[in-house]
């Protein structure tokens, strides 16, 4: 369209207006607009549509049978091959003969395979209609192109770039990536490559856009042969990037963070599941930990460190004993990545459970003396031995058991921001005893519990101050705010707002105790009504002790049972009535 407009001495927008053919509709790949354009240009409509990205909504595009995010197919900066453009001029020197190749748009394709030269930045423009008026923009840089000022050193296409080009031209490689969406493959290869770059640069390196192809190629080389190679690559990276104490995010960086929180599409499930299972298999995680946004409900593996901390045993002594029993291999004593089966070692570990004093227990729990004594005074943390003529003693495992019960189903919090508070902070700010907060957690009335990744033990337990205030009835608030309610049941605030607006969630209207304006609250009766009607995914996971990925796997078909209010299909929310008909039922079953 830009070429036709230029030939008629017009901008693409003006040319489109003359024919009632909006340039923006062509850019979005609207089929009717593209067919009208094909008629104007005298070309076959199918040939034009075949290489035109189509906007599907929600920043998602279809191109050559693949799905791409807008950032991957509609970049602000346009790149191109100077050699291809000069060839266009050789064929015809008319300014409208130069044309854009659609594969230049792909973020992860950085080379012209025909001329074996890198694609170079031509211009950047936020406005779509100006950015893609290609012929007009080329006129501005024609002299630089003709004189070779934009040329770069030639290089061969990487194996990954060759793979992408083959996918776009319908030439499958026969590898396992062929069955996965190309966008997901590109993203995973890039993030895995970035983790490898962090290793080579000792965590200090940033990738220049011109070097992106090398980063993605590295990730491709570490994963192209299949899931086993991915797992082996992850093992090599984690043993050199950090220690288990840093947590998966601290070790893998964006590779973990983005798959855990920012890439919810089903296209990424295969990589997400490999990463999650790898962490659960090679990491000493247990109750109170969170992997890929899901709480860990049962410990699979211990390291010497985690077992020594839980059972209050000297780690050197424990390592020798586990080696003698054949539980551990003969890795070096400073190998923190060596793990062993927690169930197999449980009888041995329980036989070592020792008695500790109050001071030792406080140290193991990472709790202040004031909170420890307050809990004891309220009847919590009773000693295992309390003789009248001797100091009380506790089992070493009491420390971890107490903390882990409170952290069951907690969210991992890396930055203690907004309304998150430690128990000590919450008690100090709200003037309540720690046992009052703990009782609310145990009863399930406090649903928004966090595990602070920068602390251990009791000091890692976080509560939401706003939710806590509403439960303690500060200011006579009749219930939870919609935001606190949504977060507590695993929904997004905008989901809760819509469900209230459409009448699917009952609320209580009352004045805000501080601002005096009337607003919606979720009172206890409203909360009971919600839980009798709806089953959020988070609750299903906790009650069935199955991971979110398992619950949402095609085998269960839960994706097709999601609740819809008639216009919007709500992620991670289900009706009990539908679940009892197709999936599982509560006991006793409610008719």
Secondary structure, DSSP 8 states (H G I E B T S, - for coil): -HHHHHHTTS-HHHHHHHTT--HHHHHTT-HHHHHHHHHHHTS-HHHHHHTS-EEEETTEEEETTEEEEHHHHS-SEEEE-HHHHHHHHHH---GGG----GGGG-TT--EETTTTEE-EEEEE-SSHHHHT-HHHHHHHTHHHHHTTTT---B----HHHHHHHHHHTT---SSGGGGS-HHHHHHHHHHHHHHHHHHHTTT-----GGGHHHHHHHHHHTTTT-HHHHHHHHHHHHHHH--GGGHHHHHHTHHHHHHHHT--SGGGHHHHHHHHHHHHHHS---TT-EETTEE--S--EEEHHHHHHHHT--HHHHHHHHHHTTSS----TT-TT-EEEHHHHHHHHHHT--EE-HHHHHHHHT--HHHHHHHHHTT-S--SB--TTS--BEETHHHHHHHHHHTTT-EEESS--TTEEEHHHHHHHHT--HHHHHHHHHTT----EEEETTS-GGGGEEEEHHHHHHHTTGGG--SEEHHHHHHHHT--HHHHHHHHHTTSS--EEEE-TTT--EEEEE-HHHHHHHHHHEEEHHHHHHHHT--HHHHTSTTTTGGGG--B-SS-B-TTEEEHHHHHHHT---SS---
